[in-house]
Amino acid sequence: MALHPVVDAVTQRIIKRSKSSRTAYLAHLDAARMQGVQRGALSCTNLAHGFAAFPASDKLKLKEFKKPSVAIISSYNDMLSAHQPFESFPAIIKDAVRKADAVAQFAGGVPAMCDGVTQGQPGMELSLFSRDTIAMSTAVALSHNMFDSVLYLGVCDKIVPGLLIGALHFGHLPAVFVPAGPMTTGISNKEKARIRQLYAQGKATREELLENEAASYHGAGTCTFYGTANSNQMLMEIMGLHLPGAAFITPGTPLRDALTAAAAQRAVAISEQGNYTPVGQVVDEKCMVNGIIGLLATGGSTNHTLHLVAIARAAGIVIDWNDFNELSAVIPMLTRIYPNGDADVNHFHAAGGTGFVIRELLDAGLLHDDVTTILGKGLRAHCTEPFLDGEQVIWKPAPKTTGDDSVLRPASAPFSPDGGMVLVDGNLGRAVMKVSAVKIEHRVVEAPALTFDSQEDFMHAYKAGRLDRDFVAVLRFQGPRANGMPELHALTPALANLQDAGRKVALVTDGRMSGASGKVPAAIHVSPEILAGGPLGLVRDGDIIRLDAGTGTLEALVPAEVWAARSHATADLGSCQVGMGRELFAMFRSTISEAEQGAATFPLPSPIPSTLNVHEGADIGNTVPGSDEDFLIKNPK
């Protein structure tokens, strides 16, 4: 089927918008690429250090400058359930790579923090910044220049985006992403949410709550709801960076281990010594559009309205929330996975999984097939699912019909005709709303504002009984410059209780929610944030706020002359800047971009200067080459 005209139009606009920075990025790739093995650029001393501890047979291959060396970058730690399975992966990978007549080396580890552990804690204020820290850690590991392709081991929240951003800064190297898989299904997500709401009402004890949580998060693997972690895994598949169907195979199973070995051998096959497929060419404008479409079609995490933008920037591609909004209007919702439904990702995988979704979208003209993936040309090769044949993985076509139409549906009979993510804007700025789990009757709220400067302030008011009314909670000073943009899920059970009691409630914030965002209407990531001059700082208690997902409205209904006369609210943010390591991340708070620009700390790629002609006293201007300001001056929308 012909490509949908909106998908084509958005893609062409992104290509045009990105021309300068994408050209500069590809020039960087060409400059970094080396014929033959990458370690051929090293001196004898360099190389001797690089293989000193290796077995003789591997050392011989590294000396010969013929066989590829595969780097392993891992987010392993054994505290986090999603990353604990990676402990055994390096041995599997090294063995599989040796069988492919190459060498694998563990190049380095990256930090991996869990938003589930840090939720509501000071450590959460490092979470968003950890993405760019992971990208930099990836760069440090690869800076030895020993490697011809890379295996990236990661699952959750900021880890996969950070790894991919780091990978794209070494975009001349082929990359294969290797997942660990979800834990087996525990108690139902519906029951988990019910106990949380009872606890917020004081009707369940802490012991009952902990037992509930432990029955949900109970073993190795990622959490089974469709939050940011599992959205990451879907994205790596639809962007062609995973082996097909690899995302949702549980850890500790023969198929999981066989897929890990197959991924390792694929990394050898796409190195310079094979069918050279650098990740910087895989991740192009069409690939990024496919990622956005996959996110929308499956009701994925709103965190990716930040992360996909930042990933794209790393590849010299400029996307914005208009692109998400226009695509969302024409991309059908094909899944119902918690929080948009009752099922978990294991149920989704059993019903047909990502291969089914990719095929349905391709057949409907809603994805680009003419892309390069780790399998070669064409996304249709990913419309499959893996099985074991002895000890080897084989792939069979994804099922033609869904195994459960309460979880997964074809594009011809979707759960809704749109992707459930909308852009709202007005005199309060621009924000993202995820409405796929919000009932129609709750998608418009017009009510007085109640302003809060922290989650704690809101919860004190809730527990004191002061919020039994219609209102819009305006949670201020939660942007990346203020406190690192922590997730705000402490509010969700309380707001859900008020909504269930018949109150008209909504949340408006320059802070962040995630894939666990639920049934309460929330305009999040308000951009620009208050510390960047955002108008959310002009809101006062009692102002009537109108939030309308249908018309895309985010307005304070305040007379223009009153609005113009106001000054921005202030807050003492000192407590957000010291303690739990937050002082180490001051540079991030001071340099980070707005949410719609990905909340990123790295500039767009700029041309490689042939000479540096700056003499003492020369005026080189106030615009940083490659900065957003420089790009927009040269390439206005």
C-alpha positions in Angstrom: 0.0 0.0 0.0 1.2 3.6 -0.7 2.6 5.5 2.1 0.1 7.6 4.0 0.3 11.2 2.9 0.7 12.6 6.4 3.5 10.2 7.2 5.2 11.2 4.0 4.6 14.9 4.6 6.0 14.8 8.1 9.0 12.8 7.0 9.8 15.2 4.1 9.5 18.2 6.5 11.9 16.5 8.9 14.4 15.8 6.1 14.2 19.4 4.9 14.5 20.8 8.5 17.5 18.6 9.2 19.4 19.0 6.0 22.3 21.1 7.4 22.9 19.1 10.7 22.3 15.7 9.1 24.9 16.5 6.3 27.3 17.5 9.0 26.7 14.3 11.0 27.2 12.1 8.0 30.5 13.9 7.3 31.6 13.0 10.8 30.8 9.4 10.1 32.9 9.4 6.9 35.8 11.0 8.7 35.7 8.4 11.5 35.5 5.4 9.3 38.6 3.4 8.6 39.2 0.8 5.9 40.1 -2.5 7.6 39.9 -3.0 11.3 39.6 0.1 13.5 42.5 -0.9 15.7 44.7 -0.5 12.7 45.0 3.1 13.6 46.6 2.3 16.9 50.4 2.2 17.6 52.0 -1.0 18.7 52.1 0.2 22.3 48.4 1.2 22.1 47.4 -2.2 20.8 49.6 -4.2 23.3 47.7 -2.5 26.1 44.4 -3.3 24.4 44.9 -7.0 24.3 47.4 -7.7 27.1 45.0 -9.7 29.3 43.4 -11.7 26.5 43.8 -15.5 25.7 46.5 -16.3 23.2 44.0 -17.3 20.4 42.1 -14.1 20.7 45.3 -12.1 21.0 46.5 -13.6 17.7 43.3 -12.5 15.9 43.7 -9.0 17.3 47.4 -8.9 16.1 46.5 -10.0 12.6 44.4 -6.9 11.7 42.0 -9.1 9.8 39.2 -10.2 12.2 36.7 -7.8 13.7 36.6 -7.0 17.4 33.2 -6.6 18.9 32.7 -4.3 21.9 30.3 -5.1 24.7 28.8 -2.1 26.5 26.6 -3.2 29.4 24.3 -1.7 32.0 24.6 -4.7 34.2 24.0 -4.4 37.9 22.4 -7.0 40.2 20.2 -4.6 42.2 17.9 -3.8 39.3 15.7 -6.7 38.1 15.8 -5.6 34.5 19.6 -5.5 34.3 20.5 -8.4 36.6 20.2 -10.9 33.7 23.1 -9.2 31.8 25.5 -10.8 34.3 25.7 -14.0 32.1 25.5 -12.3 28.7 29.3 -11.5 28.2 30.3 -15.2 28.4 27.5 -16.1 25.9 28.6 -13.3 23.6 32.3 -14.1 23.7 31.7 -17.7 22.9 29.3 -16.8 20.0 31.7 -14.3 18.5 34.6 -16.8 18.7 32.5 -19.2 16.7 32.1 -16.5 14.1 35.9 -16.2 13.9 36.1 -12.9 15.7 36.8 -11.5 19.1 34.5 -9.8 21.7 35.8 -7.6 24.4 33.9 -6.1 27.4 34.6 -2.4 26.6 32.9 -0.8 29.6 29.9 -0.5 31.8 27.4 2.3 32.1 25.4 3.4 35.1 21.8 2.2 35.3 19.4 3.7 37.8 15.8 2.7 38.3 13.1 5.3 38.4 11.0 2.7 40.4 13.6 2.7 43.2 14.1 6.5 43.2 10.5 7.5 42.7 9.6 10.3 45.1 13.2 10.3 46.4 16.0 12.9 46.0 17.8 10.4 43.7 15.1 10.8 41.1 16.5 14.3 40.4 19.5 12.6 38.8 17.4 10.3 36.6 17.0 12.4 33.5 20.6 13.6 33.6 21.7 9.9 33.8 20.7 9.6 30.1 23.4 11.9 29.0 25.8 10.5 31.6 25.3 7.1 30.0 26.0 8.5 26.6 29.2 10.0 27.8 30.1 6.7 29.6 29.6 4.9 26.3 31.9 7.4 24.6 34.6 6.7 27.2 34.3 3.0 26.7 34.6 3.3 22.9 37.3 5.9 22.9 40.0 3.2 22.9 39.2 2.8 19.2 39.7 -1.0 19.4 36.3 -2.0 18.0 34.6 -2.7 14.7 31.0 -3.1 16.0 29.2 -2.9 19.3 26.7 -4.8 21.3 24.7 -2.6 23.6 23.1 -4.3 26.6 20.3 -2.2 28.2 16.6 -2.2 29.0 15.1 0.6 31.1 14.1 4.2 31.2 17.2 6.4 30.4 19.6 3.6 29.8 18.6 2.6 26.2 18.2 6.3 25.0 21.6 7.1 26.6 23.2 4.1 25.0 21.8 5.0 21.6 22.9 8.6 21.9 26.4 7.4 22.7 26.2 4.9 19.9 25.3 7.6 17.4 28.3 9.7 18.5 30.3 6.6 17.3 27.9 6.2 14.4 30.5 4.8 12.0 30.4 1.6 14.1 27.6 -1.0 13.5 25.4 -1.5 16.6 23.1 -4.3 17.8 21.0 -3.7 20.9 20.5 -6.7 23.1 17.6 -6.9 25.6 17.2 -8.9 28.7 13.5 -9.4 28.5 10.6 -9.0 31.0 10.0 -10.8 34.2 7.2 -13.4 34.2 3.7 -12.1 35.0 2.9 -11.4 38.7 -0.3 -10.0 40.1 -2.5 -8.0 37.7 -1.7 -4.4 37.0 -5.4 -3.6 37.9 -5.0 -5.1 41.3 -1.7 -3.3 41.8 -3.3 0.0 41.0 -6.3 -0.7 43.3 -4.1 -1.3 46.4 -2.1 1.8 45.6 -5.3 3.9 45.6 -6.5 2.3 48.8 -3.1 3.1 50.5 -3.4 6.7 49.4 -6.9 6.8 51.1 -5.4 5.3 54.2 -7.5 2.1 53.7 -4.5 -0.2 53.2 -1.5 -0.6 55.5 2.1 -0.1 54.5 2.7 -3.9 54.9 -0.2 -4.6 52.5 1.2 -2.1 50.0 4.7 -3.6 50.2 3.3 -7.2 49.8 1.3 -5.9 46.7 4.3 -4.3 45.2 6.6 -7.3 45.8 4.0 -9.6 44.1 4.1 -7.4 41.1 7.9 -6.8 40.9 8.9 -10.3 41.8 11.8 -11.6 39.7 14.5 -11.0 37.2 13.6 -9.0 34.1 11.9 -5.7 33.4 8.6 -4.6 34.9 5.8 -6.0 32.8 3.7 -2.9 32.4 4.1 -0.8 29.3 6.2 2.0 30.7 9.4 3.6 29.4 11.5 0.4 29.7 9.2 -1.7 27.5 8.6 1.2 25.2 12.4 1.3 24.7 12.4 -2.4 23.7 9.5 -1.9 21.2 11.4 1.1 19.7 14.6 -0.8 19.2 12.7 -3.4 17.2 10.7 -1.0 15.0 13.8 1.1 14.4 15.7 -2.0 13.3 18.3 -2.2 16.0 17.1 -5.5 17.7 16.8 -8.9 16.2 13.1 -9.4 15.4 10.9 -10.4 18.3 13.8 -10.2 20.8 12.3 -7.6 23.1 9.8 -9.7 25.2 11.4 -13.1 25.6 11.9 -13.7 29.4 15.4 -14.0 30.8 16.9 -17.3 31.9 15.3 -19.2 29.1 17.0 -21.2 26.3 15.5 -18.9 23.7 16.7 -15.8 25.5 20.3 -17.1 25.5 20.1 -18.2 21.9 18.9 -14.7 20.8 21.8 -13.2 22.7 24.3 -15.5 20.8 22.5 -14.7 17.5 22.8 -10.9 18.2 26.5 -11.3 18.9 27.1 -13.1 15.6 25.0 -10.4 13.8 27.3 -7.8 15.1 30.2 -9.6 13.5 28.3 -10.0 10.2 27.6 -6.2 9.9 31.1 -5.0 10.7 33.5 -3.5 8.2 34.7 -7.0 7.5 31.2 -8.1 6.5 28.1 -6.3 5.3 29.1 -3.0 6.7 26.0 -1.4 8.4 27.0 1.6 10.6 24.3 2.7 13.1 24.6 6.3 12.0 23.1 5.3 8.6 20.5 3.0 10.1 19.1 5.8 12.3 18.0 8.2 9.6 14.9 10.4 9.2 12.7 7.6 8.1 13.9 5.4 11.0 13.0 8.2 13.5 9.6 8.6 12.0 9.0 4.8 12.3 10.0 5.1 16.0 7.4 7.8 16.6 4.8 5.8 14.8 5.6 2.7 16.8 5.3 4.7 20.0 1.9 6.1 19.1 0.5 2.8 17.7 1.3 1.0 21.0 0.5 3.7 23.5 4.1 4.0 24.6 5.7 6.2 27.2 5.5 10.0 27.1 9.1 10.1 28.2 9.9 9.5 24.5 8.7 12.9 23.6 12.0 13.8 25.2 14.2 10.9 24.4 13.3 10.4 20.7 14.0 14.1 20.2 17.4 13.8 21.9 18.3 10.6 20.0 17.4 12.3 16.7 19.6 15.3 17.6 22.5 13.0 18.1 22.1 11.8 14.5 21.7 15.4 13.2 17.9 15.0 12.8 15.5 17.7 14.1 12.1 16.6 15.3 9.6 18.4 17.5 6.2 17.9 19.1 4.3 19.1 16.0 5.6 15.9 14.3 4.3 13.7 17.2 1.0 15.5 17.1 0.4 15.3 13.4 1.3 11.6 13.3 -0.8 10.8 16.3 -3.9 12.1 14.4 -3.5 9.4 11.8 -1.8 6.5 13.5 -4.3 3.9 14.9 -4.0 2.5 18.4 -3.3 -1.3 18.0 -2.7 -2.3 21.6 -4.2 -2.2 25.0 -1.3 -2.8 27.5 -1.3 -1.4 31.0 -1.7 1.5 31.8 -3.9 1.7 28.6 -5.5 -1.7 29.4 -5.3 -4.6 31.8 -2.8 -6.8 30.0 1.0 -6.8 30.4 3.8 -7.2 27.8 3.9 -10.9 28.2 0.3 -11.1 27.2 1.0 -8.7 24.3 3.9 -10.8 23.1 1.7 -14.0 23.2 -1.0 -12.3 21.3 1.3 -11.5 18.3 3.8 -9.0 19.6 5.9 -6.5 17.7 6.1 -8.5 14.5 2.3 -8.3 14.2 2.3 -4.6 14.9 5.1 -3.9 12.3 3.3 -5.9 9.6 0.0 -4.3 10.3 1.4 -0.8 10.1 3.4 -1.6 6.9 0.4 -3.1 5.2 -1.6 0.0 6.1 1.0 2.3 4.6 1.8 3.7 8.0 5.5 2.8 8.2 8.6 3.3 6.0 9.7 -0.1 4.7 12.6 1.4 2.7 15.0 1.7 5.6 18.2 -0.1 6.6 18.1 -2.3 9.7 20.7 -4.7 11.2 19.3 -7.3 8.9 19.8 -5.2 5.8 17.4 -3.4 3.5 13.7 -3.3 4.4 11.7 -3.3 7.6 9.5 -6.2 6.5 12.2 -8.6 7.6 11.2 -7.7 11.1 7.6 -9.0 10.7 8.6 -12.2 12.4 8.9 -14.0 15.7 11.7 -16.2 17.0 11.6 -19.9 17.9 14.2 -22.5 18.8 15.2 -25.2 16.4 17.5 -27.3 18.6 19.9 -24.7 19.9 19.6 -22.3 17.0 17.1 -19.5 16.6 14.8 -19.5 13.6 12.2 -16.9 12.6 8.7 -17.5 11.4 6.2 -15.0 10.1 4.2 -13.2 12.7 0.7 -14.6 13.1 -1.8 -13.4 10.6 -4.5 -12.9 13.2 -4.3 -11.6 16.7 -4.3 -14.1 19.5 -6.4 -11.8 21.7 -8.3 -8.9 20.3 -8.7 -7.4 23.8 -4.9 -6.8 23.7 -3.8 -6.5 20.1 -5.8 -5.6 17.0 -5.2 -5.2 13.3 -4.9 -1.8 11.7 -8.3 -2.4 10.1 -10.1 -2.6 13.5 -8.0 -0.6 16.0 -8.9 0.3 19.5 -9.0 3.9 18.4 -8.3 5.7 15.1 -5.5 7.9 16.7 -2.4 7.4 18.7 -3.7 8.9 21.9 -0.9 11.6 22.3 -1.7 15.2 21.7 0.1 18.6 21.8 -1.7 21.3 23.8 -0.6 24.9 23.7 -1.7 28.4 24.6 -0.6 31.2 27.0 0.8 28.6 29.4 3.3 27.2 26.8 3.4 23.9 24.9 2.8 20.5 26.6 2.2 16.9 25.8 -0.9 14.9 26.9 -1.2 11.1 26.7 -5.0 10.5 26.5 -5.1 6.9 25.5 -6.0 5.9 29.0 -8.1 9.0 29.7 -11.9 8.6 29.3 -13.6 11.0 26.8 -15.5 12.7 29.6 -12.2 13.6 31.4 -10.4 15.1 28.4 -11.7 18.6 29.0 -11.2 20.2 32.4 -11.9 23.9 33.2 -11.3 24.7 36.9 -9.5 27.0 39.3 -5.8 26.6 39.6 -4.1 25.4 42.8 -0.3 26.0 42.7 2.2 23.7 44.3 6.0 23.8 44.2 6.6 20.2 45.1 4.9 16.8 45.2 5.2 16.9 49.0 3.2 20.1 49.1 0.5 18.5 47.0 0.3 15.4 49.2 0.2 17.4 52.4 -2.9 19.3 51.1 -4.5 16.0 49.9 -4.0 14.3 53.2 -5.3 17.3 55.1 -8.5 17.1 53.1 -8.1 20.4 51.3 -8.4 19.0 47.8 -12.0 17.7 47.8 -13.0 20.0 45.0 -12.7 20.7 41.3 -9.2 22.1 40.5 -6.2 22.0 38.2 -3.0 21.2 40.1 -0.3 23.5 38.7 3.0 21.9 39.8 5.7 24.4 39.3 9.5 24.3 39.3 9.8 20.7 38.1 11.6 21.3 34.8 15.2 20.1 34.0 16.8 23.4 35.0 15.0 23.6 38.3 15.4 20.1 39.8 16.3 17.7 37.0 12.6 17.0 36.0 11.8 14.1 38.2 8.8 11.9 37.5 5.7 12.9 39.5 3.9 9.6 40.1 3.4 10.2 43.7 0.4 12.4 42.6 -1.3 9.8 40.5 -3.2 7.7 43.1 -4.4 10.8 44.9 -5.6 12.5 41.7 -7.2 9.2 40.6 -9.1 9.0 43.9 -10.5 12.5 43.5 -11.5 11.8 39.9 -13.2 8.6 41.0 -15.1 10.6 43.6 -16.6 12.8 40.8 -14.2 15.7 41.0 -13.0 17.5 37.9 -9.2 17.4 38.3 -6.2 17.7 36.1 -2.4 18.2 36.3 -0.4 20.9 34.5 3.4 20.8 35.1 6.8 21.6 33.6 7.8 18.2 35.1 7.7 14.7 33.8 5.5 11.6 33.9 6.2 8.4 32.1 4.7 5.4 30.4 2.9 4.6 33.7 0.8 7.8 33.2 -2.8 6.8 33.7 -6.4 7.9 33.6 -6.1 11.5 35.0 -5.7 14.2 32.4 -2.2 15.7 32.6 -0.4 18.3 30.5 3.2 17.5 31.1 6.7 18.7 30.0 5.3 22.3 29.7 7.9 24.1 27.6 9.5 26.4 28.2 9.9 25.6 31.9 9.5 28.4 34.5 13.3 28.8 34.9 13.6 29.4 31.1 11.0 32.1 31.3 8.0 29.9 30.9 4.6 31.5 31.6 3.6 28.7 34.0 5.3 31.0 36.6 2.5 33.6 36.1 -0.3 31.4 37.3 -1.9 32.3 40.6 -4.3 30.3 42.8 -7.8 30.7 41.6 -7.0 31.4 37.9 -9.3 29.5 35.7 -7.3 27.0 33.7 -8.7 25.3 30.6 -7.2 22.1 29.4 -8.8 20.6 26.3 -7.2 17.6 24.6 -9.7 17.8 21.8 -8.9 21.3 20.7 -5.3 21.2 21.9 -5.8 24.1 24.4 -3.7 24.9 27.4 -4.9 28.3 28.6 -5.1 30.5 31.8 -8.4 32.4 31.3 -7.0 35.6 32.7 -7.5 39.1 31.2 -4.5 40.0 29.0 -3.8 43.1 30.9 -3.7 41.3 34.2 -1.5 38.5 32.8 1.0 41.1 31.3 1.3 42.9 34.6 2.3 39.8 36.6 5.8 38.8 37.6 7.1 35.3 37.7 6.7 33.3 40.9 10.0 32.4 42.6 10.9 29.4 44.7 13.8 28.4 46.9 15.5 25.6 45.0 18.5 25.2 47.2 17.4 21.9 48.6 17.3 20.5 45.1 20.9 21.3 44.4 22.8 19.5 47.1 22.7 16.0 48.5 22.4 12.6 47.0 25.0 13.7 44.4 22.9 16.5 43.0 25.7 19.0 43.4 27.7 16.9 40.8 25.1 17.6 38.2 25.0 21.4 38.4 26.5 21.7 34.9 23.5 19.7 33.5 21.0 22.0 35.1 22.8 25.1 33.8 23.2 23.9 30.2 20.2 21.7 29.4 17.8 22.5 26.6 14.0 22.9 26.8 11.9 19.8 27.0 10.7 20.1 23.4 14.4 20.1 22.3 14.9 16.8 24.1 16.1 18.2 27.5 19.5 17.6 26.0 23.0 18.8 26.9 24.7 18.0 23.6 24.6 20.3 20.6 23.4 19.4 17.1 26.3 18.2 14.9 28.1 21.0 13.1 30.5 20.9 10.1 34.1 19.8 10.8 36.2 23.0 10.4 39.0 22.6 7.9 41.1 25.2 9.7 40.7 27.2 13.0 41.4 30.8 12.1 40.8 32.7 15.3 43.4 35.3 16.2 43.7 37.1 19.5 41.0 39.7 19.9 38.9 38.4 17.0 35.2 38.7 17.5 33.7 35.3 16.8 30.2 36.3 17.7 27.8 35.2 20.4 26.2 32.3 18.6 27.8 28.9 19.2 28.3 26.9 16.0 26.0 23.9 15.9 23.8 25.3 18.7 20.0 25.4 18.4 20.2 29.2 17.9 22.8 28.9 15.1 20.8 26.1 13.4 17.5 28.1 13.5 19.1 31.2 12.2 20.4 29.3 9.2 17.3 27.0 8.9 14.2 28.8 10.0 11.0 26.7 10.1 
